[in-house]
Amino acid sequence: MSKKTKDKNWNYSPAPESSSSATIEKRYNLFINGKWVKPSNGKYFKTINPANESVLSEVAEANEKDVDIAVKAARKAYDKTWSKISAKERAKYIYRIARMIQERAREFAVIESMDGGKPIRESRDVDVPLAANHFFYYAGWADKLEYAFPMRKPKAYGVAGQIIPWNFPLLMAAWKIAPALATGNTVVLKPAETTPLTALKLAEIIQEAELPDGVVNIITGAGKTGAAIVNHPDIDKIAFTGSTNVGKIIQQAIAGTNKKATLELGGKAANIIFEDAPIDQAVEGIINGIYFNQGHVCCAGSRLFVQESVYDEVIRKLKWRMKSLIVGDPMDKNTDIGAINSSEQLKTIEKYIAIGKKDGNQIFQSECFLPKKGFWCKPTLFENVAQSDRIAQEEIFGPVLAVQTFRTVDEVIAKANNTPFGLSAGVWTDKGSKIFNVTSKMKAGVVWANTYNKFDPTSPFGGFKESGYGREGGLHGLSAYLKFD
Ligand code: ADP
C-alpha cells in the first residue's frame, strides 16, 4: 500500500469550474412584454454569492404597479397572440427554449451555483438537464392535448401567476413555465429574492427565441411582489412552490375568488431502511436524500427510520460516509455539499441544531473544514430522536437528519405518517411485496423505492396534507393549467 493510500487525511486536488463562461450583468431590470424595463419605484436589491458573500448583481424590485403592467402584458399576449396561434407553433417556441438551455447549459450551471450555493456537480448534472427536459417534454404535448384528455375539450385558463423558491431556481422556473406555455397560458413569473439570476438568464433566452411579446414576463422582488401577483384581479391561476406558511397566506388570499391554484409546500420526508435492504446502497441513498443539496429540497429525506436489527450497521456506515463528504466551494467539481443559501437560512438551521441538542438528542457532525466567509453547515445527524421532538416534526431545510428506529412494518408506517406534511418518502428493502405494501399506505405524493430524489418530467410530483395540493410534471402537470367543458 502506498504512503498516500495509508494516509487517511489525503485530499482531492481542487477542480474548480471556471466562471468565465458566465455573463452576469451588473444590474437587471424587469422582463415585461418582451423588453427590459426599469422598476417604477427605481429600487434595486443585491443578490450575493452565499459561498463568499460577494455581490453578484443588483436586481429590480417590482411593486404593485409593475406587477399590474406585467399582468396586462400577459393578458394582451394571451388574447391577441398566444391563444390564436396553432398549438404546433407554440410547441416550436418551447422546443427552441429547450435547445437554447442545452446550448447554454454550462453558463446556467455556473450561475446557478454562484447565486444559490449548490455544488456545480448538482447544477450541471441535475438542475440544468432536467430543466431542458421539462421544456422538451411539454413541447411534445402542446399539439396533443386532445389526445391527452380525449373527449374533454381542454382550454387554457389565461394568465398564470407563478412564484418559485430558491432551492431549484431554474428547474422550478421550467416546471412552471413549460406546462403553462404548452397548454396555451401566458405567464408572470417571480423567482425567489436570493436566487433571481438563472430566471433572468432564462428571460434572455425567451427574448432570443423570439417568443411573442408578453407571453412570458419575469419580474423580481420579495414577498410583497409575490403577494401583488397573488392578489392581482386578472390572474386566473396561481402556481406556487415555497413554504407552508406562505401557501396558507395564498389560500386565504384567493378564497372566494375564481383563481385556481397549485401549491407545492414544505415536507418532512421519511426515508425507511428495512433489515433486508441493500445496506451500502441505502446509506448512499440517505446521503443523497439529505446531504447533497445541503438538505435544501422540500422532499429531503430528513427523517431516517432504521429497523432495529440493522441499526448499528447502518449508523456506523452512515457516519463513516459522512466523514468523507466534501463541504466547500460550490464551484469545485469534487464538492458534495455547497453553501447554505442565505444567512437567514443558516440561522434557521442553527436554531434547529440547538433545539435538537437541548432536547437531549445525540448529535454527530463530520469534522470538516468550513471556509471562513460564506454560509456553511456541517452534515449533522441526531440519534434517539422522539416522534414529538421538533427536529422530527418541523421542516429544517438544511443538512440535518433526525434518526429513529422501528421494529415492525405497521409501526414504521404509523411513525412515518405522523407528520403534518406528506410530500415524499423513501423505502429500502429487498422485497417487492413490502414495497407495494408500504408505498400504498404512505401518505406522501412521491415514494421512492430503493432510490431517492429521482426526478423525471413524465412523473407527477406534489403533496398531501400541509405539503399542498395539485401536481406538477407528467399529464397531471398539464391538467393543472387547463379547464374542461
Ligand atoms: P422559502 O422558505 O422556501 O424561502 P417562501 O415561501 O418564503 O419559502 O418563499 C417562496 C417564494 O414565495 C419566494 O419567491 C418569495 O419571495 C415568495 N413569497 C414570500 N411571501 C409571499 C407572499 N406573502 N405572497 C406571495 N409570495 C410570497
Residues whose N, C-alpha, C, O or C-beta is under 5 A from the ligand:
A	BS01	ADP	I163 I164 P165 K190 P191 A192 E193 G221 A222 G223 G226 A227 T241 G242 S243 V246 I249
